[in-house]
Amino acid sequence: MNVIVTDCHFNEAEAARYLNKSLRWLQKQLKESDNPPPSFKLGKKSRLFRKSELDAWLERFRAGVAEGEGQ
């Protein structure tokens, strides 16, 4: 059987690395930001981040910059 993986999940350290940020920065965003990266909370301390949701979250910032250009 062939399995096609279309999305993957990251733990906090992997998500920070994917975003090219420190783990401390990511943890601060999760606690203090009005628009934190989307994640799933597993248990008391563990979180998972879906790659496609991180990509969409990043894209919102890019779109915001593009919309503001030329004003």
CHARMM-style PDB file with segment names, atoms N, HN, CA, C and O in Angstrom:
ATOM      1  N   MET     1       0.828  -1.161   0.000  1.00  0.00      PROA
ATOM      2  CA  MET     1       0.000   0.000   0.000  1.00  0.00      PROA
ATOM      3  C   MET     1       0.887   1.244   0.000  1.00  0.00      PROA
ATOM      4  O   MET     1       1.848   1.317   0.765  1.00  0.00      PROA
ATOM      5  N   ASN     2       0.575   2.213  -0.845  1.00  0.00      PROA
ATOM      6  HN  ASN     2      -0.206   2.153  -1.467  1.00  0.00      PROA
ATOM      7  CA  ASN     2       1.304   3.476  -0.895  1.00  0.00      PROA
ATOM      8  C   ASN     2       0.593   4.500  -0.021  1.00  0.00      PROA
ATOM      9  O   ASN     2      -0.628   4.642  -0.092  1.00  0.00      PROA
ATOM     10  N   VAL     3       1.340   5.198   0.785  1.00  0.00      PROA
ATOM     11  HN  VAL     3       2.331   5.083   0.843  1.00  0.00      PROA
ATOM     12  CA  VAL     3       0.789   6.247   1.627  1.00  0.00      PROA
ATOM     13  C   VAL     3       1.345   7.577   1.152  1.00  0.00      PROA
ATOM     14  O   VAL     3       2.558   7.744   1.020  1.00  0.00      PROA
ATOM     15  N   ILE     4       0.460   8.514   0.898  1.00  0.00      PROA
ATOM     16  HN  ILE     4      -0.525   8.379   1.005  1.00  0.00      PROA
ATOM     17  CA  ILE     4       0.870   9.842   0.461  1.00  0.00      PROA
ATOM     18  C   ILE     4       0.672  10.798   1.632  1.00  0.00      PROA
ATOM     19  O   ILE     4      -0.446  10.972   2.117  1.00  0.00      PROA
ATOM     20  N   VAL     5       1.739  11.402   2.072  1.00  0.00      PROA
ATOM     21  HN  VAL     5       2.647  11.260   1.677  1.00  0.00      PROA
ATOM     22  CA  VAL     5       1.665  12.355   3.167  1.00  0.00      PROA
ATOM     23  C   VAL     5       1.542  13.749   2.576  1.00  0.00      PROA
ATOM     24  O   VAL     5       2.426  14.202   1.850  1.00  0.00      PROA
ATOM     25  N   THR     6       0.450  14.425   2.885  1.00  0.00      PROA
ATOM     26  HN  THR     6      -0.269  14.057   3.475  1.00  0.00      PROA
ATOM     27  CA  THR     6       0.232  15.765   2.344  1.00  0.00      PROA
ATOM     28  C   THR     6       0.482  16.857   3.375  1.00  0.00      PROA
ATOM     29  O   THR     6       0.562  18.036   3.029  1.00  0.00      PROA
ATOM     30  N   ASP     7       0.605  16.471   4.625  1.00  0.00      PROA
ATOM     31  HN  ASP     7       0.541  15.514   4.906  1.00  0.00      PROA
ATOM     32  CA  ASP     7       0.846  17.442   5.685  1.00  0.00      PROA
ATOM     33  C   ASP     7       1.633  16.745   6.790  1.00  0.00      PROA
ATOM     34  O   ASP     7       1.622  15.518   6.886  1.00  0.00      PROA
ATOM     35  N   CYS     8       2.300  17.514   7.605  1.00  0.00      PROA
ATOM     36  HN  CYS     8       2.309  18.511   7.526  1.00  0.00      PROA
ATOM     37  CA  CYS     8       3.024  16.917   8.717  1.00  0.00      PROA
ATOM     38  C   CYS     8       2.836  17.795   9.947  1.00  0.00      PROA
ATOM     39  O   CYS     8       2.334  18.915   9.857  1.00  0.00      PROA
ATOM     40  N   HSD     9       3.243  17.272  11.086  1.00  0.00      PROA
ATOM     41  HN  HSD     9       3.650  16.362  11.159  1.00  0.00      PROA
ATOM     42  CA  HSD     9       3.124  17.987  12.344  1.00  0.00      PROA
ATOM     43  C   HSD     9       4.507  18.177  12.954  1.00  0.00      PROA
ATOM     44  O   HSD     9       5.396  17.338  12.808  1.00  0.00      PROA
ATOM     45  N   PHE    10       4.661  19.309  13.642  1.00  0.00      PROA
ATOM     46  HN  PHE    10       3.939  19.991  13.760  1.00  0.00      PROA
ATOM     47  CA  PHE    10       5.908  19.634  14.315  1.00  0.00      PROA
ATOM     48  C   PHE    10       5.659  19.760  15.813  1.00  0.00      PROA
ATOM     49  O   PHE    10       4.581  20.184  16.230  1.00  0.00      PROA
ATOM     50  N   ASN    11       6.644  19.397  16.617  1.00  0.00      PROA
ATOM     51  HN  ASN    11       7.520  19.053  16.277  1.00  0.00      PROA
ATOM     52  CA  ASN    11       6.585  19.758  18.035  1.00  0.00      PROA
ATOM     53  C   ASN    11       7.056  21.211  18.143  1.00  0.00      PROA
ATOM     54  O   ASN    11       7.352  21.835  17.124  1.00  0.00      PROA
ATOM     55  N   GLU    12       7.130  21.758  19.359  1.00  0.00      PROA
ATOM     56  HN  GLU    12       6.890  21.251  20.187  1.00  0.00      PROA
ATOM     57  CA  GLU    12       7.492  23.172  19.512  1.00  0.00      PROA
ATOM     58  C   GLU    12       8.875  23.496  18.952  1.00  0.00      PROA
ATOM     59  O   GLU    12       9.045  24.499  18.259  1.00  0.00      PROA
ATOM     60  N   ALA    13       9.842  22.667  19.244  1.00  0.00      PROA
ATOM     61  HN  ALA    13       9.703  21.853  19.808  1.00  0.00      PROA
ATOM     62  CA  ALA    13      11.203  22.930  18.765  1.00  0.00      PROA
ATOM     63  C   ALA    13      11.271  22.873  17.239  1.00  0.00      PROA
ATOM     64  O   ALA    13      11.937  23.698  16.613  1.00  0.00      PROA
ATOM     65  N   GLU    14      10.586  21.903  16.644  1.00  0.00      PROA
ATOM     66  HN  GLU    14      10.045  21.232  17.152  1.00  0.00      PROA
ATOM     67  CA  GLU    14      10.582  21.777  15.182  1.00  0.00      PROA
ATOM     68  C   GLU    14       9.844  22.950  14.539  1.00  0.00      PROA
ATOM     69  O   GLU    14      10.264  23.457  13.499  1.00  0.00      PROA
ATOM     70  N   ALA    15       8.739  23.380  15.162  1.00  0.00      PROA
ATOM     71  HN  ALA    15       8.398  22.967  16.007  1.00  0.00      PROA
ATOM     72  CA  ALA    15       7.986  24.518  14.625  1.00  0.00      PROA
ATOM     73  C   ALA    15       8.828  25.788  14.675  1.00  0.00      PROA
ATOM     74  O   ALA    15       8.839  26.563  13.719  1.00  0.00      PROA
ATOM     75  N   ALA    16       9.528  26.004  15.777  1.00  0.00      PROA
ATOM     76  HN  ALA    16       9.519  25.374  16.554  1.00  0.00      PROA
ATOM     77  CA  ALA    16      10.397  27.177  15.888  1.00  0.00      PROA
ATOM     78  C   ALA    16      11.476  27.144  14.807  1.00  0.00      PROA
ATOM     79  O   ALA    16      11.759  28.160  14.172  1.00  0.00      PROA
ATOM     80  N   ARG    17      12.066  25.990  14.607  1.00  0.00      PROA
ATOM     81  HN  ARG    17      11.837  25.165  15.123  1.00  0.00      PROA
ATOM     82  CA  ARG    17      13.101  25.843  13.581  1.00  0.00      PROA
ATOM     83  C   ARG    17      12.512  26.102  12.189  1.00  0.00      PROA
ATOM     84  O   ARG    17      13.139  26.765  11.363  1.00  0.00      PROA
ATOM     85  N   TYR    18      11.310  25.581  11.932  1.00  0.00      PROA
ATOM     86  HN  TYR    18      10.800  25.043  12.603  1.00  0.00      PROA
ATOM     87  CA  TYR    18      10.649  25.783  10.636  1.00  0.00      PROA
ATOM     88  C   TYR    18      10.372  27.274  10.399  1.00  0.00      PROA
ATOM     89  O   TYR    18      10.498  27.760   9.275  1.00  0.00      PROA
ATOM     90  N   LEU    19       9.995  27.994  11.462  1.00  0.00      PROA
ATOM     91  HN  LEU    19       9.893  27.599  12.375  1.00  0.00      PROA
ATOM     92  CA  LEU    19       9.717  29.425  11.348  1.00  0.00      PROA
ATOM     93  C   LEU    19      10.989  30.272  11.373  1.00  0.00      PROA
ATOM     94  O   LEU    19      10.937  31.492  11.217  1.00  0.00      PROA
ATOM     95  N   ASN    20      12.132  29.609  11.572  1.00  0.00      PROA
ATOM     96  HN  ASN    20      12.174  28.618  11.699  1.00  0.00      PROA
ATOM     97  CA  ASN    20      13.431  30.279  11.665  1.00  0.00      PROA
ATOM     98  C   ASN    20      13.462  31.261  12.839  1.00  0.00      PROA
ATOM     99  O   ASN    20      13.984  32.372  12.738  1.00  0.00      PROA
ATOM    100  N   LYS    21      12.883  30.809  13.960  1.00  0.00      PROA
ATOM    101  HN  LYS    21      12.459  29.907  14.042  1.00  0.00      PROA
ATOM    102  CA  LYS    21      12.832  31.594  15.186  1.00  0.00      PROA
ATOM    103  C   LYS    21      13.317  30.731  16.339  1.00  0.00      PROA
ATOM    104  O   LYS    21      13.468  29.517  16.198  1.00  0.00      PROA
ATOM    105  N   SER    22      13.555  31.356  17.465  1.00  0.00      PROA
ATOM    106  HN  SER    22      13.432  32.341  17.580  1.00  0.00      PROA
ATOM    107  CA  SER    22      13.983  30.592  18.644  1.00  0.00      PROA
ATOM    108  C   SER    22      12.775  29.938  19.315  1.00  0.00      PROA
ATOM    109  O   SER    22      11.633  30.361  19.130  1.00  0.00      PROA
ATOM    110  N   LEU    23      13.052  28.920  20.081  1.00  0.00      PROA
ATOM    111  HN  LEU    23      13.979  28.576  20.231  1.00  0.00      PROA
ATOM    112  CA  LEU    23      11.991  28.259  20.843  1.00  0.00      PROA
ATOM    113  C   LEU    23      11.391  29.248  21.835  1.00  0.00      PROA
ATOM    114  O   LEU    23      10.177  29.267  22.035  1.00  0.00      PROA
ATOM    115  N   ARG    24      12.224  30.057  22.448  1.00  0.00      PROA
ATOM    116  HN  ARG    24      13.210  30.041  22.285  1.00  0.00      PROA
ATOM    117  CA  ARG    24      11.740  31.067  23.394  1.00  0.00      PROA
ATOM    118  C   ARG    24      10.776  32.042  22.709  1.00  0.00      PROA
ATOM    119  O   ARG    24       9.747  32.391  23.288  1.00  0.00      PROA
ATOM    120  N   TRP    25      11.088  32.485  21.494  1.00  0.00      PROA
ATOM    121  HN  TRP    25      11.924  32.201  21.023  1.00  0.00      PROA
ATOM    122  CA  TRP    25      10.206  33.387  20.743  1.00  0.00      PROA
ATOM    123  C   TRP    25       8.853  32.721  20.508  1.00  0.00      PROA
ATOM    124  O   TRP    25       7.809  33.336  20.724  1.00  0.00      PROA
ATOM    125  N   LEU    26       8.871  31.475  20.068  1.00  0.00      PROA
ATOM    126  HN  LEU    26       9.719  30.975  19.892  1.00  0.00      PROA
ATOM    127  CA  LEU    26       7.622  30.767  19.802  1.00  0.00      PROA
ATOM    128  C   LEU    26       6.787  30.635  21.076  1.00  0.00      PROA
ATOM    129  O   LEU    26       5.578  30.869  21.052  1.00  0.00      PROA
ATOM    130  N   GLN    27       7.413  30.268  22.167  1.00  0.00      PROA
ATOM    131  HN  GLN    27       8.395  30.078  22.187  1.00  0.00      PROA
ATOM    132  CA  GLN    27       6.687  30.116  23.427  1.00  0.00      PROA
ATOM    133  C   GLN    27       6.103  31.450  23.895  1.00  0.00      PROA
ATOM    134  O   GLN    27       5.008  31.483  24.456  1.00  0.00      PROA
ATOM    135  N   LYS    28       6.816  32.531  23.672  1.00  0.00      PROA
ATOM    136  HN  LYS    28       7.706  32.504  23.217  1.00  0.00      PROA
ATOM    137  CA  LYS    28       6.303  33.860  24.029  1.00  0.00      PROA
ATOM    138  C   LYS    28       5.100  34.211  23.160  1.00  0.00      PROA
ATOM    139  O   LYS    28       4.119  34.767  23.652  1.00  0.00      PROA
ATOM    140  N   GLN    29       5.172  33.890  21.875  1.00  0.00      PROA
ATOM    141  HN  GLN    29       5.970  33.438  21.475  1.00  0.00      PROA
ATOM    142  CA  GLN    29       4.037  34.146  20.981  1.00  0.00      PROA
ATOM    143  C   GLN    29       2.799  33.383  21.433  1.00  0.00      PROA
ATOM    144  O   GLN    29       1.689  33.916  21.410  1.00  0.00      PROA
ATOM    145  N   LEU    30       2.992  32.150  21.838  1.00  0.00      PROA
ATOM    146  HN  LEU    30       3.893  31.717  21.856  1.00  0.00      PROA
ATOM    147  CA  LEU    30       1.870  31.326  22.276  1.00  0.00      PROA
ATOM    148  C   LEU    30       1.215  31.881  23.535  1.00  0.00      PROA
ATOM    149  O   LEU    30       0.003  31.751  23.709  1.00  0.00      PROA
ATOM    150  N   LYS    31       1.995  32.494  24.405  1.00  0.00      PROA
ATOM    151  HN  LYS    31       2.979  32.600  24.263  1.00  0.00      PROA
ATOM    152  CA  LYS    31       1.459  33.012  25.674  1.00  0.00      PROA
ATOM    153  C   LYS    31       0.939  34.439  25.568  1.00  0.00      PROA
ATOM    154  O   LYS    31      -0.041  34.790  26.226  1.00  0.00      PROA
ATOM    155  N   GLU    32       1.586  35.269  24.741  1.00  0.00      PROA
ATOM    156  HN  GLU    32       2.382  34.984  24.207  1.00  0.00      PROA
ATOM    157  CA  GLU    32       1.322  36.706  24.811  1.00  0.00      PROA
ATOM    158  C   GLU    32       0.719  37.327  23.554  1.00  0.00      PROA
ATOM    159  O   GLU    32       0.175  38.430  23.619  1.00  0.00      PROA
ATOM    160  N   SER    33       0.800  36.658  22.434  1.00  0.00      PROA
ATOM    161  HN  SER    33       1.242  35.762  22.381  1.00  0.00      PROA
ATOM    162  CA  SER    33       0.358  37.273  21.181  1.00  0.00      PROA
ATOM    163  C   SER    33      -1.159  37.234  21.025  1.00  0.00      PROA
ATOM    164  O   SER    33      -1.820  36.293  21.465  1.00  0.00      PROA
ATOM    165  N   ASP    34      -1.694  38.272  20.392  1.00  0.00      PROA
ATOM    166  HN  ASP    34      -1.156  39.036  20.035  1.00  0.00      PROA
ATOM    167  CA  ASP    34      -3.111  38.277  20.027  1.00  0.00      PROA
ATOM    168  C   ASP    34      -3.373  37.385  18.821  1.00  0.00      PROA
ATOM    169  O   ASP    34      -4.516  37.017  18.549  1.00  0.00      PROA
ATOM    170  N   ASN    35      -2.313  37.042  18.103  1.00  0.00      PROA
ATOM    171  HN  ASN    35      -1.385  37.341  18.325  1.00  0.00      PROA
ATOM    172  CA  ASN    35      -2.425  36.213  16.909  1.00  0.00      PROA
ATOM    173  C   ASN    35      -1.320  35.152  16.925  1.00  0.00      PROA
ATOM    174  O   ASN    35      -0.412  35.190  16.095  1.00  0.00      PROA
ATOM    175  N   PRO    36      -1.397  34.200  17.873  1.00  0.00      PROA
ATOM    176  CA  PRO    36      -0.328  33.199  17.979  1.00  0.00      PROA
ATOM    177  C   PRO    36      -0.380  32.186  16.840  1.00  0.00      PROA
ATOM    178  O   PRO    36      -1.418  32.027  16.198  1.00  0.00      PROA
ATOM    179  N   PRO    37       0.718  31.510  16.591  1.00  0.00      PROA
ATOM    180  CA  PRO    37       0.708  30.433  15.608  1.00  0.00      PROA
ATOM    181  C   PRO    37      -0.316  29.367  16.024  1.00  0.00      PROA
ATOM    182  O   PRO    37      -0.399  29.028  17.205  1.00  0.00      PROA
ATOM    183  N   PRO    38      -1.089  28.839  15.079  1.00  0.00      PROA
ATOM    184  CA  PRO    38      -2.085  27.821  15.416  1.00  0.00      PROA
ATOM    185  C   PRO    38      -1.420  26.522  15.860  1.00  0.00      PROA
ATOM    186  O   PRO    38      -0.419  26.088  15.290  1.00  0.00      PROA
ATOM    187  N   SER    39      -2.005  25.910  16.898  1.00  0.00      PROA
ATOM    188  HN  SER    39      -2.818  26.263  17.362  1.00  0.00      PROA
ATOM    189  CA  SER    39      -1.436  24.672  17.418  1.00  0.00      PROA
ATOM    190  C   SER    39      -2.515  23.849  18.094  1.00  0.00      PROA
ATOM    191  O   SER    39      -3.616  24.328  18.365  1.00  0.00      PROA
ATOM    192  N   PHE    40      -2.169  22.601  18.358  1.00  0.00      PROA
ATOM    193  HN  PHE    40      -1.275  22.212  18.137  1.00  0.00      PROA
ATOM    194  CA  PHE    40      -3.021  21.679  19.099  1.00  0.00      PROA
ATOM    195  C   PHE    40      -2.354  21.432  20.441  1.00  0.00      PROA
ATOM    196  O   PHE    40      -1.164  21.121  20.490  1.00  0.00      PROA
ATOM    197  N   LYS    41      -3.085  21.562  21.507  1.00  0.00      PROA
ATOM    198  HN  LYS    41      -4.052  21.815  21.467  1.00  0.00      PROA
ATOM    199  CA  LYS    41      -2.518  21.281  22.822  1.00  0.00      PROA
ATOM    200  C   LYS    41      -2.795  19.823  23.157  1.00  0.00      PROA
ATOM    201  O   LYS    41      -3.937  19.366  23.120  1.00  0.00      PROA
ATOM    202  N   LEU    42      -1.732  19.107  23.484  1.00  0.00      PROA
ATOM    203  HN  LEU    42      -0.804  19.478  23.514  1.00  0.00      PROA
ATOM    204  CA  LEU    42      -1.825  17.702  23.857  1.00  0.00      PROA
ATOM    205  C   LEU    42      -1.373  17.555  25.298  1.00  0.00      PROA
ATOM    206  O   LEU    42      -0.193  17.739  25.598  1.00  0.00      PROA
ATOM    207  N   GLY    43      -2.272  17.235  26.169  1.00  0.00      PROA
ATOM    208  HN  GLY    43      -3.230  17.086  25.925  1.00  0.00      PROA
ATOM    209  CA  GLY    43      -1.904  17.133  27.573  1.00  0.00      PROA
ATOM    210  C   GLY    43      -1.663  18.501  28.165  1.00  0.00      PROA
ATOM    211  O   GLY    43      -2.164  19.502  27.654  1.00  0.00      PROA
ATOM    212  N   LYS    44      -0.896  18.550  29.243  1.00  0.00      PROA
ATOM    213  HN  LYS    44      -0.489  17.737  29.658  1.00  0.00      PROA
ATOM    214  CA  LYS    44      -0.676  19.811  29.942  1.00  0.00      PROA
ATOM    215  C   LYS    44       0.382  20.695  29.292  1.00  0.00      PROA
ATOM    216  O   LYS    44       0.276  21.920  29.342  1.00  0.00      PROA
ATOM    217  N   LYS    45       1.402  20.090  28.682  1.00  0.00      PROA
ATOM    218  HN  LYS    45       1.489  19.094  28.642  1.00  0.00      PROA
ATOM    219  CA  LYS    45       2.515  20.895  28.183  1.00  0.00      PROA
ATOM    220  C   LYS    45       2.823  20.698  26.703  1.00  0.00      PROA
ATOM    221  O   LYS    45       3.438  21.568  26.086  1.00  0.00      PROA
ATOM    222  N   SER    46       2.421  19.603  26.137  1.00  0.00      PROA
ATOM    223  HN  SER    46       1.921  18.897  26.638  1.00  0.00      PROA
ATOM    224  CA  SER    46       2.814  19.273  24.772  1.00  0.00      PROA
ATOM    225  C   SER    46       1.906  19.946  23.739  1.00  0.00      PROA
ATOM    226  O   SER    46       0.689  20.006  23.915  1.00  0.00      PROA
ATOM    227  N   ARG    47       2.501  20.443  22.679  1.00  0.00      PROA
ATOM    228  HN  ARG    47       3.490  20.395  22.536  1.00  0.00      PROA
ATOM    229  CA  ARG    47       1.770  21.049  21.560  1.00  0.00      PROA
ATOM    230  C   ARG    47       2.261  20.470  20.247  1.00  0.00      PROA
ATOM    231  O   ARG    47       3.412  20.053  20.119  1.00  0.00      PROA
ATOM    232  N   LEU    48       1.363  20.454  19.275  1.00  0.00      PROA
ATOM    233  HN  LEU    48       0.428  20.793  19.379  1.00  0.00      PROA
ATOM    234  CA  LEU    48       1.712  20.106  17.902  1.00  0.00      PROA
ATOM    235  C   LEU    48       1.282  21.238  16.983  1.00  0.00      PROA
ATOM    236  O   LEU    48       0.291  21.926  17.230  1.00  0.00      PROA
ATOM    237  N   PHE    49       2.041  21.411  15.934  1.00  0.00      PROA
ATOM    238  HN  PHE    49       2.846  20.852  15.733  1.00  0.00      PROA
ATOM    239  CA  PHE    49       1.774  22.441  14.932  1.00  0.00      PROA
ATOM    240  C   PHE    49       1.671  21.757  13.580  1.00  0.00      PROA
ATOM    241  O   PHE    49       2.560  20.994  13.201  1.00  0.00      PROA
ATOM    242  N   ARG    50       0.603  22.017  12.852  1.00  0.00      PROA
ATOM    243  HN  ARG    50      -0.120  22.636  13.160  1.00  0.00      PROA
ATOM    244  CA  ARG    50       0.437  21.460  11.506  1.00  0.00      PROA
ATOM    245  C   ARG    50       1.152  22.388  10.523  1.00  0.00      PROA
ATOM    246  O   ARG    50       0.929  23.598  10.528  1.00  0.00      PROA
ATOM    247  N   LYS    51       2.003  21.819   9.689  1.00  0.00      PROA
ATOM    248  HN  LYS    51       2.184  20.835   9.684  1.00  0.00      PROA
ATOM    249  CA  LYS    51       2.800  22.603   8.745  1.00  0.00      PROA
ATOM    250  C   LYS    51       1.917  23.499   7.880  1.00  0.00      PROA
ATOM    251  O   LYS    51       2.223  24.678   7.702  1.00  0.00      PROA
ATOM    252  N   SER    52       0.843  22.963   7.350  1.00  0.00      PROA
ATOM    253  HN  SER    52       0.594  22.005   7.495  1.00  0.00      PROA
ATOM    254  CA  SER    52      -0.026  23.747   6.463  1.00  0.00      PROA
ATOM    255  C   SER    52      -0.640  24.940   7.197  1.00  0.00      PROA
ATOM    256  O   SER    52      -0.836  25.996   6.597  1.00  0.00      PROA
ATOM    257  N   GLU    53      -0.945  24.784   8.490  1.00  0.00      PROA
ATOM    258  HN  GLU    53      -0.786  23.926   8.977  1.00  0.00      PROA
ATOM    259  CA  GLU    53      -1.509  25.897   9.260  1.00  0.00      PROA
ATOM    260  C   GLU    53      -0.455  26.948   9.567  1.00  0.00      PROA
ATOM    261  O   GLU    53      -0.761  28.141   9.585  1.00  0.00      PROA
ATOM    262  N   LEU    54       0.777  26.527   9.807  1.00  0.00      PROA
ATOM    263  HN  LEU    54       1.025  25.558   9.792  1.00  0.00      PROA
ATOM    264  CA  LEU    54       1.862  27.499   9.985  1.00  0.00      PROA
ATOM    265  C   LEU    54       2.096  28.273   8.694  1.00  0.00      PROA
ATOM    266  O   LEU    54       2.317  29.483   8.728  1.00  0.00      PROA
ATOM    267  N   ASP    55       2.049  27.585   7.560  1.00  0.00      PROA
ATOM    268  HN  ASP    55       1.869  26.602   7.533  1.00  0.00      PROA
ATOM    269  CA  ASP    55       2.213  28.251   6.270  1.00  0.00      PROA
ATOM    270  C   ASP    55       1.112  29.288   6.047  1.00  0.00      PROA
ATOM    271  O   ASP    55       1.388  30.397   5.590  1.00  0.00      PROA
ATOM    272  N   ALA    56      -0.135  28.931   6.367  1.00  0.00      PROA
ATOM    273  HN  ALA    56      -0.360  28.029   6.738  1.00  0.00      PROA
ATOM    274  CA  ALA    56      -1.261  29.856   6.199  1.00  0.00      PROA
ATOM    275  C   ALA    56      -1.122  31.044   7.151  1.00  0.00      PROA
ATOM    276  O   ALA    56      -1.425  32.178   6.778  1.00  0.00      PROA
ATOM    277  N   TRP    57      -0.664  30.788   8.380  1.00  0.00      PROA
ATOM    278  HN  TRP    57      -0.418  29.868   8.683  1.00  0.00      PROA
ATOM    279  CA  TRP    57      -0.449  31.847   9.362  1.00  0.00      PROA
ATOM    280  C   TRP    57       0.613  32.820   8.855  1.00  0.00      PROA
ATOM    281  O   TRP    57       0.437  34.034   8.954  1.00  0.00      PROA
ATOM    282  N   LEU    58       1.695  32.304   8.320  1.00  0.00      PROA
ATOM    283  HN  LEU    58       1.838  31.317   8.240  1.00  0.00      PROA
ATOM    284  CA  LEU    58       2.743  33.157   7.750  1.00  0.00      PROA
ATOM    285  C   LEU    58       2.226  33.953   6.557  1.00  0.00      PROA
ATOM    286  O   LEU    58       2.555  35.129   6.402  1.00  0.00      PROA
ATOM    287  N   GLU    59       1.440  33.333   5.741  1.00  0.00      PROA
ATOM    288  HN  GLU    59       1.172  32.377   5.867  1.00  0.00      PROA
ATOM    289  CA  GLU    59       0.915  33.981   4.529  1.00  0.00      PROA
ATOM    290  C   GLU    59       0.039  35.183   4.874  1.00  0.00      PROA
ATOM    291  O   GLU    59       0.011  36.162   4.128  1.00  0.00      PROA
ATOM    292  N   ARG    60      -0.675  35.118   5.996  1.00  0.00      PROA
ATOM    293  HN  ARG    60      -0.653  34.322   6.602  1.00  0.00      PROA
ATOM    294  CA  ARG    60      -1.509  36.263   6.407  1.00  0.00      PROA
ATOM    295  C   ARG    60      -0.642  37.489   6.648  1.00  0.00      PROA
ATOM    296  O   ARG    60      -1.051  38.606   6.334  1.00  0.00      PROA
ATOM    297  N   PHE    61       0.533  37.295   7.195  1.00  0.00      PROA
ATOM    298  HN  PHE    61       0.865  36.387   7.450  1.00  0.00      PROA
ATOM    299  CA  PHE    61       1.430  38.425   7.413  1.00  0.00      PROA
ATOM    300  C   PHE    61       1.955  38.956   6.088  1.00  0.00      PROA
ATOM    301  O   PHE    61       2.061  40.168   5.904  1.00  0.00      PROA
ATOM    302  N   ARG    62       2.278  38.076   5.183  1.00  0.00      PROA
ATOM    303  HN  ARG    62       2.192  37.091   5.333  1.00  0.00      PROA
ATOM    304  CA  ARG    62       2.753  38.508   3.872  1.00  0.00      PROA
ATOM    305  C   ARG    62       1.668  39.261   3.128  1.00  0.00      PROA
ATOM    306  O   ARG    62       1.935  40.296   2.516  1.00  0.00      PROA
ATOM    307  N   ALA    63       0.444  38.750   3.174  1.00  0.00      PROA
ATOM    308  HN  ALA    63       0.227  37.910   3.671  1.00  0.00      PROA
ATOM    309  CA  ALA    63      -0.674  39.405   2.507  1.00  0.00      PROA
ATOM    310  C   ALA    63      -0.918  40.787   3.112  1.00  0.00      PROA
ATOM    311  O   ALA    63      -1.234  41.732   2.388  1.00  0.00      PROA
ATOM    312  N   GLY    64      -0.772  40.914   4.442  1.00  0.00      PROA
ATOM    313  HN  GLY    64      -0.516  40.147   5.030  1.00  0.00      PROA
ATOM    314  CA  GLY    64      -0.968  42.195   5.108  1.00  0.00      PROA
ATOM    315  C   GLY    64       0.029  43.234   4.646  1.00  0.00      PROA
ATOM    316  O   GLY    64      -0.318  44.401   4.469  1.00  0.00      PROA
ATOM    317  N   VAL    65       1.263  42.815   4.453  1.00  0.00      PROA
ATOM    318  HN  VAL    65       1.545  41.866   4.597  1.00  0.00      PROA
ATOM    319  CA  VAL    65       2.292  43.734   3.968  1.00  0.00      PROA
ATOM    320  C   VAL    65       1.991  44.138   2.531  1.00  0.00      PROA
ATOM    321  O   VAL    65       2.111  45.311   2.179  1.00  0.00      PROA
ATOM    322  N   ALA    66       1.599  43.170   1.695  1.00  0.00      PROA
ATOM    323  HN  ALA    66       1.502  42.217   1.982  1.00  0.00      PROA
ATOM    324  CA  ALA    66       1.318  43.450   0.280  1.00  0.00      PROA
ATOM    325  C   ALA    66       0.119  44.396   0.148  1.00  0.00      PROA
ATOM    326  O   ALA    66       0.120  45.278  -0.711  1.00  0.00      PROA
ATOM    327  N   GLU    67      -0.909  44.216   0.996  1.00  0.00      PROA
ATOM    328  HN  GLU    67      -0.911  43.500   1.694  1.00  0.00      PROA
ATOM    329  CA  GLU    67      -2.088  45.069   0.925  1.00  0.00      PROA
ATOM    330  C   GLU    67      -1.766  46.506   1.332  1.00  0.00      PROA
ATOM    331  O   GLU    67      -2.376  47.451   0.832  1.00  0.00      PROA
ATOM    332  N   GLY    68      -0.801  46.664   2.247  1.00  0.00      PROA
ATOM    333  HN  GLY    68      -0.306  45.897   2.653  1.00  0.00      PROA
ATOM    334  CA  GLY    68      -0.452  47.990   2.744  1.00  0.00      PROA
ATOM    335  C   GLY    68       0.484  48.755   1.829  1.00  0.00      PROA
ATOM    336  O   GLY    68       0.673  49.956   2.021  1.00  0.00      PROA
ATOM    337  N   GLU    69       1.068  48.109   0.853  1.00  0.00      PROA
ATOM    338  HN  GLU    69       0.914  47.133   0.697  1.00  0.00      PROA
ATOM    339  CA  GLU    69       2.017  48.769  -0.035  1.00  0.00      PROA
ATOM    340  C   GLU    69       1.294  49.759  -0.943  1.00  0.00      PROA
ATOM    341  O   GLU    69       0.197  49.489  -1.434  1.00  0.00      PROA
ATOM    342  N   GLY    70       1.917  50.888  -1.152  1.00  0.00      PROA
ATOM    343  HN  GLY    70       2.807  51.107  -0.754  1.00  0.00      PROA
ATOM    344  CA  GLY    70       1.375  51.870  -2.085  1.00  0.00      PROA
ATOM    345  C   GLY    70       0.291  52.755  -1.471  1.00  0.00      PROA
ATOM    346  O   GLY    70      -0.321  53.550  -2.184  1.00  0.00      PROA
ATOM    347  N   GLN    71       0.044  52.638  -0.177  1.00  0.00      PROA
ATOM    348  HN  GLN    71       0.541  51.992   0.402  1.00  0.00      PROA
ATOM    349  CA  GLN    71      -0.979  53.493   0.432  1.00  0.00      PROA
ATOM    350  C   GLN    71      -0.367  54.721   1.015  1.00  0.00      PROA
ATOM    351  OT1 GLN    71      -1.077  55.560   1.571  1.00  0.00      PROA
TER     352      GLN     71
END
